[in-house]
């Protein structure tokens, strides 16, 4: 008794097999081959599972977040990057006389690297887990650098945020 390869079964259950192959498999199944009936049930069940997978798609927001993670993770490897050094931090400056007991509402950081200055202002939002970051990228000799990307990393080396400078 002739048995069929896996490719023939996958084409058969999807309904895309050639006419001669389809009729051969149908007549073979009608003759009662238990091995091929098992193969048919297995491939048919697999087809049903893959068709039902379309209903289990993740939310678009989750897909967007994953794509952003890959973009941040691999974008710095594709282009040249420069590690900037911190040149100013308001946390290192003492508060003015009479304000020493007050807490600072914002933190200003200035980084420099290869003629580019990044001025950032970080402030806590309504929730302590949310931070607003506003800043500017300045290049010596020009108004604004084009295609500059700022990546903020955690202490453990994970990308936290990536932003690009506005278009020139």
DAZI-V702459 format. One record per backbone hydrogen bond with DSSP energy under -1.0 kcal/mol. CO is the residue of the C=O (numbers start at 1). NH is the residue of the N-H. Records with the same first field share a line. If there is no record, write none. Layout:
CO->NH + NH
//
This chain:
5->9
6->10
7->11
8->12
9->13
10->14
11->16
18->22
19->23
20->24
21->25
22->26
23->27
24->28
25->29
26->30
27->31
28->33
29->32
33->37
34->38
35->39
36->40
37->41
38->42
39->43
40->44
41->45
42->46
43->47
44->48
45->49
46->50
47->51
48->52
49->53
52->55
53->56
59->63
60->64
61->65
62->66
63->67
64->68
65->69
66->70
67->71
68->72
69->73
70->74
71->75
74->78
75->79
85->112
88->110
89->92
90->93
96->99
99->102
107->122
108->90
109->120
110->87 + 88
111->118
112->85
113->116
115->140
116->113
117->138
118->111
119->136
120->109
121->134
122->107
123->132
127->130
130->125
132->123
134->121
136->119
138->117
139->142
148->165
150->163
152->160 + 161
154->157
158->154
161->152
163->150
//
